[in-house]
Structures are given as structure tokens and as C-alpha cells.
Amino acid sequence: MTRTTDTSHTDFDDIGTLQENRLLRILHAASETDYGRRHDFAGTGSAAQFAATVPVNRHHTLRSMIEMQRLTGEAILTPETPVFYKKVIGRSGTGRLVPVSPSDRALRARRLDETADAMKQATGFYRAQTLDLSSLTESGWLAEEAVHLTGEKALPDVRSAGDIEVRGYLLALMAMASGDVSGIFSPDRAAFGIFERVLARHSADLVFDIEQQTIGVADRVSPELRKLVKLFMTASPDRLHELKRLVFENGSLSIRDICPALRTVAVDVSFGDFPALPDGVAAFDIGCWLPEAPLTMPGQDAGISGVPMLHDSFLEFRQPGTQEMVRLHELEQGTDYRVHITNGSGLYRYQLDGVATVTGWHQACPLLGFRRTGTVVLAESDPVPSHAQALTAAREALKDLDIGTPFVRLFSGDCPGSFTMIVNRETFGARCQSALAEAFDTHLRAANFWYAHARANGHVAQVTIRFSEVCARPAASFRERHACNAA
């Protein structure tokens, strides 16, 4: 049975009624919103009537209303003013915002605490210190949410450092000095992989920092964060000697080396199968925690996972390629379903990005496995400079050389982290290519720690500057072509 406040007396044989009652409570609360009045929430008395009067929604159908409520504060989708808007990363890599109401925020916090209770009973996650890796990817987790899982013994949050490579460096610095991390929260395999590679790249520098009590990335973090990290950097002489030995013998450090007490990695498996873990370390499935709305969580009984959060949201399901909707108690094992959710944060019959499958049953309640599809499965590559960072570096380099704003195009090179800049020869004039390349390199090193390290070690070449002979005049060119076509 689910670990929720009110499930100890739940009859799972009647989940249809339980779900319908939850829907009616959501509609009653939202009956005076613009959306609620338009779709007669006050007069809706059943799930069937709701399905007949409210259309299926995707983000693009609600986006204008979400933005209107965000900008004006009016009760357009939710009666409560959302406490924040969560960013969901789509397949294209662009972000979209979804509201989170105070009541849904409280529900999510409660379910996270219950998930932590289940993990406490089933694993050794909390035996010593815990480490949160959710800041290393765009998984949608906030610091205030992660702390419900990582508990009071969690190493400090490093989200205030804007660079992912720097965050990984700081986390590694604290974890390896302690040597007493028993649980790691990694919401997806990407975060775990990034942490492994950051550790391998900077092993020698990290050991040097611990020995000298310095922070090699101090110029990239705030004084407040530097002071906080330093509190967790003290290693015993034996611990320091062991780290030095491991680097000398192996050339780099692994997660097992810096976390010898590690017992459990808590993961959201809806992102995909987790990679093999070190011997003696187990993965614990915390459920599916989508930014839009949590969908499943572990059960109270050991070994049960994928319990739908049927007390928090109203769920509808549709087989891909069909329009017929079924409800939670009508699902069949072995069939894939699209999931539509209605919750207290203004999402009504909202299609989630992914596919659910019934993996088993607990009493009459189906257990769900969920695979994310539309949202981007976060890149497992290194945190190379983004195109936005490179464009900013190019703009600052041109400003440093007082070149103005010539026609510039920027392309990613064949090697990750490398770039080619195309500059119009006519507007660039006789300026030195090498000066522009060096200025670009300086700004991109400052913006991205991974790039700075890769350049220092010769793994990435300096930007290539090439010239275009044609002056770009898109508006005039269009007018000329249009005139020629008309003639």
C-alpha cells in the first residue's frame, strides 16, 4: 500500500471512487478560476462529465493561460497563486514553465518525506552523510525538494555555482574529504555519469586542494559558498594519505574511492536504466517525479515500487494511436498508455511526456512503470560550453577589440567544446585573427570550467576564425530578390 497520510485505511478495491473523489475536490477548489468557469467546474459531478466538457491539453494549449497568470497574478488556472513555476526541458532542449500551487507543493513535500521513510527502512542510505547530485543536470529538482530525500546529514547544496563542472568539483571536494558518504541521490544516470567524469578529470587537483586547504575554483564561486565548502574539506592524515596513494597507483579516483562507505544510490528510473554500480552498492527506485507532477513512489512494503499517487492527482490513460480514455482501475497489464493528469496546480487532462505500463498489482491497484519520451533524456556527455555561452564569449571578444558588431556566425566543431567563427572580411577589416581567437578563448574559459580545463590540457583546440567575403545584408537582399521576382 502507498505510504501516504491517509492510505492506511484505503480500500484499494475501490480506487475508481477514490480517484473520482479526488477529481471533484480539485474541480471544486478551482471552480471560480477563469478556466473553471469556462468549463463549468461547479456543475461537474462526475469523471464522465468532466471528460465530456474539458478538452485534452498539452503545454501549448495551456501556455498562454500559464503566462497570463504568471504575469498578472489573476486566478486563471489555479485559485491559489503558484509559489513557483517549474522548468521542464523539452526534446528540443528548450524550456517550458508549469505552475506549482502551494497545496501541491505541500503534497509533494509530504510524499518525498514518505519516500525517504521507505528508503530508510529498506536501505542503508542514511547511515552516514548523503550527497545530492541533482544540481548536475536539468532534471527539475529544486534544492528544497532534494533535502527531503537527502536528510539532515546532506553535504551542502552547491546550486549557487552557475557552472555544472564547478558544482561537480565542489561536491567531489567535500565527499572525498569526508570519506563517509553512505547515500547518493542521483535523479538520473546523467548526473551520476557527470560526477564520475568530473572526479576523474580533477583527481590530482582535488587532492591538492584538500592537502593545502584551498579551493581550485574559488574564483568561480561566491565568498559565501567558499566559506561553506571549507567547513567540509578537512580530511584526517590517514584519509589524505589514502587518497594520494589511490591517485598515484590508478592515475585518478573513482566514486568507490572517495565514498568507501557508499551503500545506496537513490534514482528515478523513468529516465532509463541506471548504469552498473560498484559492488556492494544498490540502486533504490524513488519513483517517477516529473516536474509537472509526481506520478509514482515506492510502496510501504519492501520491494514494491511504482505505486501511483492516486491521492494527489486524477489520472486518465490512453493507448497511443487511439482517442479512448480509461481510468486507473481499468488498466490492463502489458499495454502501453499515454498518461493525462489533472492536479491542483492548474493542469487539466494534461498529457505527460512518456509512456506508462502496468508492471504488477498491489491488491487492486496497478503498479506503473513510466518511461520519459518527449522530455529530453538529459545528455550524458560532459558539460561542454553551450552555444549561448560561446555566443556571449564572441560578443565580449568583439567588444574587447572594439570591432563593433560585424556579421558573425558560430558553429560547433567536430570535437566537443570546439568552435568555428565565421567573420565577414569587409566589416572585420585588418584586425588580427589571433587576437580575436585569444579574446574569445579568455571569455569562454571564464564562463565554462570544463572548457578551461580542456584547453589547459590540450584536449580542445582554440577557436578557428574564418572569413566570409560576402557582406550580410539580409533585408536588402530580400527586397532585391523580391523586386527581381516581381519583374
C-alpha positions in Angstrom: 0.0 0.0 0.0 1.2 3.5 -0.6 3.0 5.5 2.1 0.6 8.4 2.2 -1.0 10.1 5.2 -4.5 8.7 4.5 -3.8 5.4 2.9 -3.7 3.2 6.0 -7.5 2.8 5.7 -7.7 2.9 1.9 -9.7 0.2 0.2 -7.7 -0.4 -3.0 -10.6 -2.4 -4.4 -12.4 1.0 -4.8 -9.7 3.1 -6.4 -12.2 4.3 -9.0 -14.3 6.0 -6.4 -11.2 7.3 -4.6 -9.9 8.9 -7.8 -13.2 10.4 -8.7 -13.5 12.0 -5.3 -10.0 13.5 -5.7 -11.1 14.9 -9.1 -14.2 16.5 -7.6 -12.1 18.2 -4.9 -9.7 19.6 -7.4 -12.6 20.9 -9.5 -14.5 22.4 -6.5 -11.3 24.3 -5.5 -10.8 25.7 -9.0 -14.5 26.4 -9.8 -14.0 30.2 -9.5 -11.0 30.4 -11.8 -11.4 31.6 -15.4 -10.8 28.1 -16.6 -13.2 26.6 -14.1 -16.0 28.9 -15.0 -15.4 28.4 -18.7 -15.8 24.6 -18.3 -18.4 24.7 -15.5 -16.4 23.0 -12.8 -19.0 24.0 -10.3 -21.6 22.0 -12.2 -19.4 18.9 -12.9 -20.4 16.0 -10.7 -18.6 13.0 -12.2 -15.5 11.9 -14.0 -17.5 11.2 -17.1 -19.0 14.7 -17.2 -15.5 16.1 -16.7 -14.2 14.1 -19.7 -17.1 15.3 -21.8 -16.6 19.0 -21.1 -12.9 19.5 -20.7 -10.5 19.0 -23.7 -7.3 17.1 -23.5 -4.4 19.5 -23.1 -0.7 19.7 -24.0 1.6 22.5 -22.9 0.9 24.6 -26.0 -2.8 24.7 -25.3 -2.3 26.0 -21.7 0.8 28.1 -22.3 -1.0 31.4 -22.9 -3.0 30.9 -19.7 0.0 29.9 -17.7 1.8 33.1 -18.9 -1.2 35.3 -18.2 -1.5 34.0 -14.6 2.3 34.3 -14.1 2.3 37.9 -15.3 -0.9 39.2 -13.8 -1.4 37.1 -10.7 -5.0 36.6 -11.6 -6.8 33.3 -10.9 -6.9 32.0 -14.4 -5.9 28.3 -13.9 -5.5 28.0 -10.1 -7.3 29.6 -7.2 -4.0 29.9 -5.3 -1.1 32.0 -6.6 1.6 29.5 -7.6 4.6 29.5 -5.4 6.9 29.0 -8.3 7.0 27.8 -11.9 9.0 24.7 -12.7 11.0 24.5 -15.8 10.5 21.4 -18.0 13.2 20.7 -20.6 11.6 19.5 -23.9 13.0 17.3 -26.6 14.4 20.3 -28.4 16.3 21.4 -25.3 14.1 24.5 -24.8 12.3 25.0 -21.5 8.7 25.5 -20.7 7.1 26.6 -17.4 4.5 24.8 -15.4 2.9 26.2 -12.2 3.1 24.6 -8.8 0.5 25.7 -6.3 1.0 25.9 -2.5 -1.2 22.9 -1.9 0.6 20.8 -4.5 3.9 21.9 -3.1 2.9 20.7 0.3 1.7 17.3 -1.1 5.0 16.8 -2.9 7.0 17.6 0.2 4.9 15.1 2.2 5.3 12.3 -0.5 9.1 13.0 -0.5 9.2 12.5 3.3 7.3 9.3 2.9 9.7 8.1 0.2 12.6 8.9 2.5 10.9 6.8 5.2 10.5 3.9 2.8 14.2 4.3 1.8 15.2 4.4 5.4 13.5 1.1 6.1 14.8 -0.7 3.0 18.4 0.6 2.7 21.5 2.0 4.4 21.2 5.3 2.6 21.2 7.4 5.8 23.8 5.5 7.8 26.3 8.4 7.4 26.5 11.5 5.2 24.4 11.9 2.0 25.3 13.6 -1.3 22.8 15.3 -3.7 23.8 15.2 -7.4 20.5 16.8 -8.7 22.3 20.1 -9.3 24.4 18.5 -12.1 21.5 18.1 -14.6 18.3 19.9 -15.7 16.2 17.2 -14.0 13.7 19.7 -12.5 14.7 19.0 -8.9 14.9 22.0 -6.5 17.2 22.2 -3.5 14.2 22.4 -1.2 12.8 19.1 -2.6 16.1 17.2 -2.7 16.7 17.9 1.0 13.6 15.9 1.8 15.4 12.8 0.4 18.9 13.6 1.5 18.0 14.5 5.1 19.9 16.3 7.8 23.2 14.7 7.0 23.4 16.0 3.5 26.5 17.8 2.3 25.8 21.4 1.4 23.9 22.4 -1.8 26.1 24.0 -4.5 23.4 25.3 -6.9 24.6 28.9 -6.4 27.6 28.0 -8.6 26.4 28.5 -12.1 28.8 26.1 -13.8 28.0 22.4 -13.7 31.6 21.4 -13.8 32.3 23.7 -10.8 29.4 22.2 -8.9 30.7 18.7 -9.5 34.2 19.8 -8.4 32.8 21.2 -5.1 30.7 18.1 -4.4 33.7 15.9 -5.0 35.9 18.0 -2.8 33.5 17.6 0.1 32.7 14.0 -0.4 36.3 12.8 -0.7 37.5 14.8 2.3 34.7 13.2 4.4 35.0 9.6 3.1 31.8 8.9 5.0 29.1 9.2 2.3 26.6 6.3 2.6 23.9 7.5 0.2 23.9 9.4 -3.1 20.8 10.9 -4.6 21.2 11.0 -8.4 17.8 11.7 -10.1 19.1 10.3 -13.4 22.0 8.5 -14.9 23.4 11.7 -16.4 24.1 13.3 -13.0 25.9 10.2 -11.8 28.0 10.0 -15.1 28.9 13.7 -14.9 30.1 13.3 -11.3 32.2 10.3 -12.2 33.9 12.2 -15.1 34.4 15.4 -13.1 36.1 13.3 -10.4 38.3 11.5 -12.9 39.4 14.8 -14.6 40.3 16.7 -11.5 41.5 13.9 -9.1 45.0 15.3 -8.6 43.8 18.9 -8.2 41.1 17.8 -5.7 43.7 16.0 -3.5 46.0 19.0 -3.7 43.1 21.3 -2.6 42.4 19.1 0.4 46.0 19.0 1.4 46.6 22.7 1.1 43.0 23.7 2.3 42.5 25.7 -0.9 39.7 25.6 -3.5 40.9 25.5 -7.0 37.7 27.0 -8.4 37.5 29.7 -5.8 37.3 32.5 -8.4 34.2 30.9 -9.9 32.1 30.7 -6.7 30.7 33.2 -4.2 32.6 34.0 -0.9 29.6 32.5 1.0 29.8 29.2 -0.9 33.6 29.1 -0.5 33.2 29.5 3.3 30.6 26.8 3.4 32.6 24.3 1.4 35.7 24.8 3.5 33.8 23.6 6.6 33.6 20.2 4.9 37.2 20.0 3.5 39.1 18.7 6.5 40.5 15.2 6.0 42.3 13.1 8.5 46.0 12.4 7.8 45.2 8.7 7.1 42.4 9.7 4.7 44.7 12.2 2.9 47.4 9.5 2.6 44.9 7.0 1.2 43.7 9.5 -1.5 47.3 10.3 -2.5 48.1 6.6 -2.8 45.0 5.9 -5.0 45.8 8.8 -7.3 49.4 7.6 -7.6 48.5 4.0 -8.3 45.5 4.5 -10.5 46.0 7.9 -12.0 42.5 9.1 -11.0 39.8 8.5 -8.4 36.5 6.7 -8.7 33.3 7.1 -6.7 34.1 4.0 -4.8 37.5 5.5 -3.8 36.0 8.7 -2.4 32.9 7.1 -0.9 34.1 3.8 0.6 31.0 3.8 2.9 28.5 4.1 0.0 25.6 1.7 0.2 22.7 3.2 -1.8 22.1 5.4 -4.8 18.6 6.8 -5.0 17.4 7.2 -8.6 14.4 8.0 -10.7 14.4 5.1 -13.2 11.9 6.8 -15.5 14.9 8.4 -17.1 16.1 4.9 -18.2 18.1 2.0 -16.8 20.8 3.1 -14.4 24.4 2.1 -15.1 26.2 -0.7 -13.2 27.1 0.4 -9.7 30.2 -0.6 -7.6 30.0 -3.9 -5.8 28.0 -3.6 -2.6 26.1 -0.6 -3.8 22.4 -0.9 -4.6 20.0 1.4 -6.5 16.7 2.4 -4.9 13.9 3.4 -7.2 12.3 6.5 -5.6 9.5 6.5 -8.2 8.7 8.9 -11.1 9.0 12.6 -10.1 8.1 14.6 -13.1 8.5 18.4 -12.9 4.8 18.8 -13.9 3.6 16.4 -11.2 4.9 13.3 -9.3 3.4 10.2 -10.7 4.6 7.2 -8.7 6.5 6.4 -5.5 7.8 3.3 -3.6 5.3 1.3 -1.5 5.4 0.8 2.2 6.2 -2.9 1.8 9.7 -3.7 0.8 10.2 -4.4 -2.9 7.1 -2.6 -4.1 7.7 0.3 -6.4 5.6 2.3 -9.0 2.7 3.0 -6.7 0.6 5.7 -8.4 0.0 8.8 -6.3 -3.7 8.5 -6.6 -4.5 10.7 -3.6 -2.8 13.7 -5.2 -3.9 13.8 -8.8 -6.6 12.4 -11.1 -5.2 10.1 -13.8 -6.5 9.2 -17.2 -4.8 6.9 -19.7 -4.9 6.5 -23.4 -3.4 3.9 -25.7 -1.1 5.5 -28.3 -2.9 5.9 -31.6 -6.4 5.9 -30.0 -8.7 8.5 -28.5 -10.4 6.4 -26.0 -9.6 7.2 -22.4 -9.6 4.7 -19.5 -9.1 5.3 -15.8 -6.6 3.9 -13.3 -8.8 0.9 -12.2 -9.4 -0.1 -15.8 -5.8 -0.6 -16.9 -4.6 -3.9 -18.3 -1.1 -5.4 -17.9 1.2 -5.5 -20.9 -0.3 -2.4 -22.6 1.4 1.0 -23.1 -0.6 4.1 -22.1 -0.2 7.8 -22.5 -0.8 9.5 -19.2 -3.1 12.5 -18.7 -3.0 14.2 -15.3 -5.4 16.7 -13.5 -4.0 18.3 -10.4 -4.3 21.3 -8.1 -1.7 23.3 -10.0 -3.9 24.1 -13.0 -3.0 21.2 -15.3 -6.3 19.7 -16.6 -6.2 16.5 -18.6 -2.6 17.4 -19.3 -0.6 14.8 -21.3 2.7 13.9 -19.7 5.8 13.2 -21.9 6.1 9.5 -21.6 4.5 6.1 -21.6 3.2 4.1 -18.7 3.0 0.3 -18.4 1.4 -1.8 -15.7 4.2 -3.8 -14.1 2.2 -5.6 -11.5 -0.5 -5.2 -8.9 -0.9 -4.4 -5.2 -4.3 -5.6 -4.2 -6.5 -4.0 -7.0 -4.1 -1.1 -7.6 -1.9 -1.3 -10.7 1.8 -0.6 -10.3 3.2 1.6 -13.0 6.5 1.8 -14.8 6.9 5.1 -16.6 9.4 5.9 -19.4 10.1 9.5 -20.3 9.9 10.1 -24.0 9.1 13.7 -25.0 11.2 15.4 -22.3 14.8 15.4 -23.2 16.7 12.4 -21.6 19.5 14.5 -20.2 22.7 14.4 -22.0 25.3 12.1 -20.5 28.2 13.9 -22.2 30.5 16.3 -20.4 29.2 19.9 -19.5 30.8 21.4 -22.6 30.1 25.1 -23.4 26.6 25.8 -24.6 26.0 27.7 -27.8 24.7 30.6 -25.7 28.0 30.7 -23.7 30.0 30.7 -26.9 27.9 33.5 -28.5 28.4 35.6 -25.4 32.1 34.9 -25.4 32.2 36.0 -29.1 30.3 39.2 -28.3 32.6 40.1 -25.4 35.7 39.4 -27.5 34.5 41.7 -30.3 33.8 44.4 -27.7 37.2 44.0 -26.2 38.8 44.6 -29.6 36.5 47.5 -30.3 35.4 45.9 -33.5 31.7 46.7 -33.2 29.2 44.2 -34.5 30.4 42.6 -37.7 28.4 39.8 -39.3 29.4 36.7 -37.3 28.3 33.1 -37.4 29.4 30.5 -34.9 29.4 26.7 -35.4 30.3 23.8 -33.2 33.4 21.9 -34.3 33.9 18.2 -34.8 35.4 17.9 -31.3 33.1 18.6 -28.3 33.8 22.0 -27.0 35.4 23.3 -30.1 34.0 26.2 -32.3 34.5 27.8 -35.7 33.7 31.5 -36.0 32.9 33.0 -39.5 33.5 36.7 -39.6 32.7 39.0 -42.6 36.0 40.2 -44.0 34.6 43.5 -45.2 33.4 44.7 -41.7 36.2 42.9 -39.8 38.9 44.8 -41.7 42.5 44.2 -40.9 42.1 43.1 -37.3 44.3 40.2 -36.2 42.6 36.8 -36.3 44.8 35.6 -33.4 43.8 38.5 -31.2 40.1 37.7 -31.7 40.7 34.0 -31.1 42.6 34.7 -27.8 39.9 37.1 -26.6 37.2 34.6 -27.4 39.2 31.9 -25.6 39.7 34.0 -22.5 35.9 34.8 -22.1 34.9 31.2 -22.7 37.4 29.9 -20.2 35.9 32.2 -17.6 32.4 31.1 -18.5 32.9 27.3 -18.5 35.3 25.4 -16.2 35.2 22.3 -18.3 36.4 24.3 -21.3 39.1 26.0 -19.2 40.4 22.6 -18.0 40.2 21.0 -21.5 42.1 23.9 -23.1 44.8 23.9 -20.4 45.4 20.2 -21.0 45.3 20.5 -24.8 42.1 18.4 -25.2 40.3 21.2 -27.2 41.8 23.4 -29.9 41.4 27.2 -29.8 38.5 28.6 -31.8 39.0 28.7 -35.6 38.5 32.1 -37.3 37.5 32.1 -40.9 36.4 34.9 -43.2 33.3 35.3 -45.3 33.8 37.5 -48.4 30.1 38.5 -48.7 28.7 41.3 -46.6 25.4 40.2 -45.0 22.5 42.5 -45.8 19.5 40.2 -45.3 16.8 42.8 -45.5 18.2 44.5 -48.7 18.9 41.1 -50.3 15.3 40.1 -49.7 14.0 43.3 -51.2 16.3 42.9 -54.3 15.2 39.3 -54.8 11.5 40.2 -54.4 11.9 43.0 -57.0 13.6 40.6 -59.4 10.9 38.0 -58.9 8.2 40.7 -59.5 9.9 41.8 -62.7 
